[in-house]
Amino acid sequence: CRVADDAIDQQADATAALAGLDAQLTRVYAGRPAPDPIERLLAVAVRDSALPRALLDALLEGFAWDTEGRRYDDIAALKDYAARVAGSVGVMMTLLMGERDPAVLARACDLGVAMQLTNIARDVGQDAAAGRLYLPLDWLRAEGIHPDAWLASPVYSAALARVIERVLCAADALYERATPAIAMLPRYARASMHAARLLYAGIGEDLRRHGHDA
């Protein structure tokens, strides 16, 4: 997942990068990986953990939405994006741990989405500098912020802080929903996953301590 993300970010032609990643998946799922270490290891994971290709396709779809510069009308649409680029990763990790209970997989997706929402809240300024805007458009407009005008001249304001807080609250609800399922993971994985959950939620708390100034 990290290598795929970097391939999109570091290649000038994102469309060609996506096509290359899709071709890699086709080779892997056909059992004919190229002699690249990442591709070969992914093929082992697919074979040993029965990773559905749909999860990796969802990840690539989310990357494609990034290359399109897609924006999200509301929190539901933003969660759809987060489910692709982060919820899919949570589900894949859980499958690699050997857990296939649908309820646990759903909570793993929740945890991934929560983490992505935290990232979005933290990176508002960085994303704006790159011409990207992930905050729900309806929440921005409700605060009197016109998305295009703000992106042309991004500045911090109390109104923007309120939108960021709403995103953090949406993340908090998902962290809470996901937490009980950590106890259902294999024993060796619980401490690290709980630490990851606390550390990511802590990013949001640090943002709050700084007045939501991202």
N, C-alpha and C positions, 0 to 999 in steps of 0.2 A: 504493500500500500504506500509506503514511504517512497520507494523507488518510482512508482507510477506517478505520484504527486509531483516529484521532482522532474520527471520526464516532461510533464505538461508545462511546468513553470520555466524550465531551462531551455526548451526548444522554441525557436522563433515561430514555427508553424505548429500551433496547438492541434489543428485538425489532423495533420500528419502524425503527430505524437499519439493522438487517440487511436488512429487507425493502426499504428504499430502495436499499441497495447492490446487492442482487440485481436490482432493476429497472434500475439503471444498467448492469449487465453485460448484461442482456437487450437494452437499447437499443444498446449498443456492438457486441455481436456480431451484431445485426441490421443494422448499418451506419447506424443512425439516432441518433447521440449527441445529447444535449441541448446547447444552446449554453453549456455550462460548460467552461472551459479544460481542466480535468483530464480530464473525460469525452471531450472532443474529442481530446486528446493520447493518451489510452489507446486510442481508436479507431484512431489512426494507428499506434501500436505493434502493436496486434492485426493490422492489415492488413499492415504491412511486415515483421513478424517472425513472423507466424503463431503467436501465443501461444495455446495451447490454453485454452479456458475452464476446463477441469478444474483448472488451477493456481490460478486466481482463486477458483473455488468452494471449493477446499481451504482457501485462506486464510480465507474467510468462515466455513467450518465450524469452523476453529480459534477464530475470534472468538466463534462461537456457544457453543463449549465454555467459553470464559471467562465468558460471561454466565450460563451455567448453574452456575458455581462448581464445575465438574467437578474431581475429584481423580484421581490416577493410582496404581494399585495397585503398579506396578513400573516399572523403567526402560524396558522395552519400550513400555509404554503412554505413558510420558512422551515417548519419542522419537516415537511416533505423533502426539502433540500438536505437538511441535516441528517435525516434518516439514510440518505444515499451516501453522503461523504463520511459519516461517522457512525451512525447506527449500524450500518453494514459491517463496519470493522469490529464493533462490539460483538455482533453475532458470530462473526468468523472466529474471533478469539475464543468465545465460549465453546464453539464446536471443536476447536483445537484442544481445549481442555477436556474434551470427552463428554460434555454435557449437552443433551439434545432435548431436554424437556421444553416444550413450546412456551410454557410460562416463564421459564428462566431466560430463554432466548429473547422473549419480548422485553423483559426487564433489561437485558444487556443492550438491546436497541435503545431503550429509554436512556440508559446511562451514556451511550455514545451521543445521542441527540443533546442531552444536557450539557455535555462537555463542549459540543460544537456551539451551542448557544452562548456558553461562557466565552469561548473564543471570539465569537462575533461581537459580544459586548466589549471585550477587551480591545479589539482591533479596529474599532470604528474609525479612529484617526488614520491609522496605517492604511486601511482599505480605501478611505476617501482620497488619500494621497495618490493611490493607484487608480483612482476613478471608479472604485467599486462601492456599492451601497447594499448592505444586507438587511438593515433594519426594516421591520414591517412598514410598508408605505402608509397603511391606514392609521397606524399609531403616530407616525410623523405628522400627517395632515391634521390629525385631531389636536396636535399641539401647535398648529399653525406653521409648521415647517414644510415648505415646498421642496420635495426631494431634489429636483433638478437644480433649483436655485441654491440649495444648501450645498450640493455636491460641487457646484461651480466655485463656491467660496465657503468651505467647511469651517465652522467655528463652534466652539463649545458654548452652550447656553443651559439655563435651568430647564428649558423645555426639552432639549436633547437629553439631559440627564434623566428626566422622567421616562422617556422612551427606553433608555438603556436599563433603567430600573425594572421596567416591565419585562424586558428580555431576561434579566437576571431572575426575576420571580418565576417566569416560565421554566427556566433551568432548575431553580430550587425545587419546584413541584416534581420534576422528573427525577432529580437526585433522590428525593424522599421515596418516590415510588420504586426506584431501582434498588435501594439499599437492602431491603430484606432478602432479595434474591442472592446477594453476595454469599450469604450463609449456605446457599444450596450448591455453590460451586465446590469442586474438589478441595479438600482441606489445604493442600499446598498453595492454592491460588488465592485464598480468601484475603490474607493479609495484604498482599500487593494490590489487589483490586480495591480493597477498602481504602488503602493509602492513596491510590489514584483518585478515587471519588472525593476524598477529603481535600487533597491538594488542588484539584480542579475547582471545587466549590470555593476554596480559599482564594482563588483568583478573583472571583466575584466579590468576596468580602473585602479584599484589598481595594478593588475598584470603588466600592461603596465608601471606604475610609477616605478616598481621595475625591469624594464628591462626584463620582461617576465621570470624571474628566478623562475620557479615553483619547 
